[in-house]
């Protein structure tokens, strides 16, 4: 199993999911790619990322895996399923930011040439400075996210003074510009897909997962009532349950065996970032 996180480079999002998976007998596959475009404030090309993951899995002679993608990481998972289906047993998309229905007015404003960079810089700087308050940092990053004190401080420095805001702006622009093309490319996905949505998610609303599910043959939408946007932190059990369900699916189940109509294949997807 491979976990793909979304920007701004936050592998700690899986901090609560990993022990739950291991307790249930699932060992995630850790893949580290050379280089890190996000460190320079650049958006990673999803197909380049997917091709790198596929090459590493080829080199390691890995069998087909369940690919779990959160937020923008869902786009990379989709790209991998479209361009290298031999490596994908099933997809689990958690609060996926993919398709036209995931684009809000706020997304379009944050992708704007002038307003977006200013708003992102200010937002990350203010959030980082607020998290320098020990009580707030402990409450959000230690108690809720499960980071230790050292990792929490490092994360705060990263989002306050690093290039995270640049990466965020770049990703917002990619999200908006690629939304229409992605809608035409989803029919290439030929594997079981589980979409996990939070009913209280105000960033990627439940309707986004439902709309995406209609475009993916053989998909299933799972709604968790206890969470908002940070599903891997707030409800790791729901993510683990979805992974186990995905593992039980028969590999490469023919679409003809599912109650969906196959559409003509088209060109492939977009997304971002990997970490396990």
N, C-alpha and C positions, 0 to 999 in steps of 0.2 A: 504494500500500500504506500502511496506517495501523497504527501500533503503539500499543497501549493497555497501560500498566503498571498494576500494583496498588499499594495503599498499602504503606508510608507515604510515598508520593510519591517514587518512586525511578526517575526516567528513566535513571539511570546503568546500570541493568540491561541496557539495549540497547547499551551502549558497545562491546561486542565484536561484536554482531550487525550493526550498521550498516556497518562497513567490509567485512564479508563479503558483505553484500547488494549494496553498491555495486560491489564487485569482480566480481560476477556479473551486473552490468547492471541491478539493481533499485534504483530511487530511491524511498525511503519518502516519504510525504506527511506534512508537519508541520502539525498542527492545534493552534492555541492558543485555548482558550476564554476568554471574559471571566470574571473572578472565580475564586476558588479556595476553595470551602467547606472543603477539607481543611486549609487554613492556620489556620482557626479551630477545628480539632478536630472538625469535623462530617463525617459520612458523606455522600457525594454520592449523590443519588437516581439509580439507573442509567438510568431512563427519561428523566429530565431531561437527563442527560449524553448519552444516545443521541440525543435530540431536538436538542440543541445541535450535536452532530457532524453530524447529517443536514442541519440548516439551513446550516451552514458549507459542507458539500459541495455543497448546492444553489446557494448564493451563488457558489461558485467554479466551478460547472458541471463538477464532477468526475464521471467515469464510475464504474461499479461498481468497488470496490476489494477487495483481499484484506485482511481485518481480522485482525490478530494481537493476541491478548489473553493477558497473563500473570497467573496467580493470580486476584485479584479483577477484573482487567481483562478476563478472559474473560467475566465476567458482563455487562459493558457491551457486549462484542462480540456476545453472544447477544441482548441487548436490541435492539441496532441491527439485527441480522438479522431479528428478529421484528417490529419496528415500522416499519422502513424498508428492506425487502428490495431496493429499487431500487438501493441504494448498496452492496450486499454481493455480491461475486463469489464469495467463499469465505471460510471461517473457518479460522484456525489458532489453536488453544487450547493454550497452554503451561502445564503444571502447573495446570490449571483448578480453581478453588475454586468449584464449582457443584454443587448437588444434595445429597441426603441423605448419599450415600456420602463426601462431602468433609468431613462434620462429625465431628470426633473428640471424645473426652472433654475434651481440652485446650481445644478450641474452645468447648465448652459452659461450661467453668469460666471462660474468659476473657470470656465474654458475661454472666456472673453479675453482678448489681447491685453487690455490695460487693467480692467477690474480684477480679473482672476489672480494674477501674480500678487497684486497688492493685498487682496482679501486673504489669500493663502498665507502669505508671509505674516500678516498681522495675526491671523487666527492661530497659526502654529506657535508664534512667539508668545502670544498671550496665554495659550494653553500650557506651554512649557514653563513660563514664569509662575503661573498659578500652581503647577505641580511641584515647584520648588518649596512650597509650604509643606513641612513634614507631615502634618495631619492629613492633608488632602492627598499627598503622595502615598501615604500608607493606606488610606481608605480605598483609593482607586487601583493603584499598581500592585500593592502588596496583598491587601485583604481580598480584593475582587479578582485581580488578574493573576495573583499567585507568584509575583516576582519577588526575589529576595532583595534586600536593601541596596546591595551593590548594583544589581541589574536595573533596578528601578531608577537609580540616580543616573546611570549611563543612558538609559532610554530618554530621560528628561533632557539631558544635555544634547542628545542627538536631535530631538524634535525642536529644541529651542534655538540651537546655534548651527545645526547642520544644514544640509541641502534637501531635507525632507520635503519642505514646501515646494521646491522646484520640481521634484519628482511628482508630487501630488498634482501640480498644475499641468505637467506634461501628460499625466495619466487622464486627467479630466478632458483634455483636448482630444486624446486618442479615443476615449470612451464616446464622445459626442460624434467625432468624425467617422468612426467605424460602425456606428450603430446600424445604419441602413444596410450596409454591405453584409454585416454579420447575419441579419435576418434572412438573407438569401442563401447563406452558406450552411445553415444548421441541418439541412436535410442530408448532409453527408455523414452525420453521426449515426452509426449503426451499432449501438450497444445499449444496455440498460442504463437509464439515467434517473437518479433520485435527487430531487430539489428540496432543500430544507429552508423553510421560511419562518420568520418570527412574526407573530400577530401584532406586536408592539413596535415593529421596525419602522421608524419614521424616515429612514434614509433610503433603504431599498424595500419598498412596501411589499406586502404579500401578493398584490396583483401582478408584480413584476415576475415572480416565480411562476404564477399561474399562466401568464402570457407566454413566458419562455417555454413552459411545459407543452403548450399547444403546438409549438414549432418543432419540438423534438419528438420524433416517433418513439413510442415505447417508454415515455417518461412518466414519473410519478411524483406528485408534489406532497411533501410532508410538512405540516404546519405545527410549530411548537408554540403553545400559548404563553409560556412563561418568559419569553425573551423578546428583546428588541433587536438591535443591530449586531451586538457582540455575542452571537449565538455560541461560538466555540468556548467562550468564557462563562456565559450565563447558564448554558444548558449543554455541557459536554456529553451528557448521556444520550441526547437526541442525535448528536453527530455520530457517536459510536454505534447507536442502534441502526442508523442509516448505512454505515459502513458494513456492519454485519449482514444487513439485508442485501446489500450490493454483492457481498462475497458469496451469498447463497444463490445468486442468479447464475443460470447456466451461461458459460462463456460464449460470446458471439451468438446468442440466441437469434435465430432468423427473424427478421421483421415480419415475414409472412405468417409467423406463429403468434403475432401480437395483433390486437384489435385496432390497428392503425394502417393507413394507406401510405405506402412508400412513395416519395416524391422523387423526381429526377435529380441525380447528384449534381451539385454545383461546387463552386470554389470554396475554400476553407475559412477559418475564423480569426479572432483577435482576442487578446487578453494580457496577462502580466504575471510575473514573478513566482519563484519557487523557493521553498524552504520546508524542511520537515523537522 
